Amino acid sequence: MGRLADRTRQAARQVSWYFSTLMGDNHYRRYVEHRARTHPGEPVLSEREYWQMRHRGADANPGARCC
């Protein structure tokens, strides 16, 4: 029974990770990690500034989105 519970928890974590990634919940965290890795010591946008930049970019270059 413990093995089934472990597999269920693992599946739930994977589904949670997928939906978080799909919805963009981890985009800012990934941006901060990228900046720290590739531009150490340089300023990092606040989360609010980051999302404003992302939305301005999406509005300026809509690409292939549906709406």
C-alpha positions in Angstrom: 0.0 0.0 0.0 2.9 2.4 0.7 4.2 2.0 -2.8 0.9 3.0 -4.3 0.8 6.1 -2.1 4.3 7.0 -3.2 3.4 6.7 -6.8 0.2 8.7 -6.4 2.2 11.5 -4.6 4.8 11.5 -7.4 2.1 11.7 -10.1 0.4 14.5 -8.2 3.7 16.4 -8.1 4.3 15.9 -11.8 0.8 17.1 -12.7 1.2 20.1 -10.4 4.6 21.0 -12.0 3.0 20.7 -15.5 0.1 23.0 -14.7 2.4 25.5 -12.9 4.7 25.6 -16.0 1.8 25.8 -18.3 0.2 28.8 -16.4 3.6 30.6 -16.1 3.8 30.3 -12.3 7.5 29.6 -12.4 8.5 32.1 -15.2 9.7 34.8 -12.8 11.7 32.3 -10.7 13.4 31.0 -13.9 14.2 34.6 -15.0 15.8 35.4 -11.6 17.9 32.1 -11.8 18.9 33.0 -15.4 20.0 36.5 -14.4 22.0 35.3 -11.5 23.7 32.7 -13.6 24.4 34.8 -16.7 24.6 38.3 -15.4 25.8 38.1 -11.8 25.8 41.4 -9.9 23.5 43.1 -12.3 20.1 44.3 -11.1 17.1 42.1 -11.4 13.6 43.3 -12.2 11.0 43.0 -9.5 8.3 40.5 -10.2 5.8 43.2 -11.1 8.3 44.8 -13.5 9.0 41.4 -15.0 5.4 40.7 -15.8 4.9 44.2 -17.2 7.8 43.6 -19.5 6.4 40.2 -20.6 3.0 41.7 -21.3 4.4 44.6 -23.3 6.5 42.2 -25.3 3.5 40.0 -26.0 1.3 42.9 -27.0 4.1 44.3 -29.3 4.8 41.0 -31.0 1.6 38.9 -30.8 3.0 36.0 -32.9 0.7 33.0 -33.3 -1.5 33.3 -30.3 -5.2 32.9 -30.8 -6.6 35.9 -28.9 
